[in-house]
Amino acid sequence: MADHFLDLAAPSPAPTAGINTEGLADFLRRFFAPLFLAVVSVVAIFFLFTREITRFVQFIILAIAIGVIFYVPNIIEVTAKAIAGALGIK
């Protein structure tokens, strides 16, 4: 019992500065990527069935551009660091 009180009396480690965002990009990629693919599939099928080929092509180009953000490794981190640097945040 005395050991327990000694453990409680010991100084606690200093809190870390800032928010720990380790693995945040991987979490977002795993969460949103399948959802993104499902939405792209449904909308693409809709455009094909309504025979709106021009809108279908525009949508596919946009979907590819957005898909690059999800599937290219480290692009989220690089973009976030670039935005933070442009805003003057270290």
C-alpha positions in Angstrom: 0.0 0.0 0.0 2.9 2.3 0.7 4.2 1.7 -2.7 1.0 2.8 -4.2 1.1 6.1 -2.3 4.7 6.6 -3.5 3.6 6.1 -7.1 0.9 8.7 -6.7 3.4 11.2 -5.1 5.9 10.8 -7.9 6.0 13.7 -10.4 4.0 13.0 -13.5 5.6 13.3 -16.9 5.3 16.7 -18.5 2.4 17.0 -21.0 3.4 17.0 -24.6 3.1 20.3 -26.4 0.4 20.4 -29.1 -1.9 17.9 -30.5 -0.6 14.4 -31.5 -1.7 14.0 -35.1 0.4 10.9 -35.8 -1.5 8.6 -38.1 -4.3 11.2 -38.8 -3.7 11.1 -42.6 -3.9 7.3 -42.6 -7.1 7.3 -40.6 -8.7 9.8 -43.0 -7.5 7.9 -46.0 -8.9 4.6 -44.6 -12.2 6.3 -43.6 -13.0 8.5 -46.6 -11.4 6.5 -49.5 -14.1 3.7 -49.7 -16.8 6.3 -49.2 -15.4 8.4 -52.0 -15.2 5.3 -54.3 -18.8 4.5 -53.6 -20.1 8.0 -54.3 -18.0 8.2 -57.5 -19.4 4.9 -58.7 -23.1 5.9 -58.1 -22.7 9.3 -59.7 -20.9 7.9 -62.7 -23.5 5.3 -63.3 -26.2 8.0 -63.0 -24.4 10.1 -65.7 -24.1 7.0 -68.0 -27.7 6.0 -67.7 -28.9 9.6 -68.4 -26.5 9.7 -71.4 -24.9 12.9 -70.2 -21.5 12.1 -71.6 -20.0 15.6 -71.3 -20.9 15.8 -67.6 -19.7 12.2 -67.1 -16.2 13.1 -68.6 -16.1 16.3 -66.4 -17.0 14.3 -63.4 -14.4 11.6 -64.0 -11.7 14.2 -64.4 -12.7 15.8 -61.1 -12.9 12.4 -59.5 -9.4 11.5 -60.6 -8.0 14.8 -59.3 -9.7 14.2 -55.9 -8.7 10.5 -55.9 -5.0 11.5 -56.2 -5.4 13.3 -52.8 -6.6 10.1 -51.2 -4.4 7.5 -52.8 -1.0 9.2 -53.4 1.2 8.6 -50.3 2.2 11.6 -48.2 0.3 14.2 -50.3 -2.0 15.1 -47.4 1.0 15.7 -45.2 2.9 17.7 -47.8 -0.2 19.8 -48.6 -0.9 20.4 -44.9 2.7 21.5 -44.2 2.6 23.8 -47.3 -0.6 25.5 -46.1 0.7 25.8 -42.6 3.9 27.3 -43.9 2.0 29.8 -46.1 -0.1 30.8 -43.0 3.1 31.2 -40.9 2.3 28.3 -38.6 5.2 26.2 -37.5 
